[in-house]
Amino acid sequence: MIRLLNLVAVLGLIGSAIYAYSIKYDTLYQAGQVSKAQSQLKRERQAIAVLRAEWQLLTRPDRLQAAVDRYLALEPIGTVHLGRLSDLPARPDRGDEIGRLLAATATPKEKPVAGRASDDPRTTGSVTPRTTTTRTPTTTSR
């Protein structure tokens, strides 16, 4: 029984040693990956700094002004180049577009019914007032 317990202890020790070495080598591999990423990041930041310096060199105002003078035929804007309000064409009269659309989509008007005012404005959902008339019977004598 003691030999079996010793054998299990030795196997456990060997297993834990293998696990510890695998963790160690995995950690070394991950540290190498982090180091590579940091060096790549440093190179990229240096490249960005070089590009910014080149951009500032290319966009200097004196260099741009020399290029404009050499390649473009620009002249200063004077009052001769500006237009006046009277130079604009007259705006055409568009009329009442909403009224025209409403007239095009409206239904023909009904004939006025006796007792109902035809001048009343009608809207959606409006209720027309009803007038009730009472007829009193009249007797006619002959």
Disulfide bonds with the S-S distance in Angstrom:
none
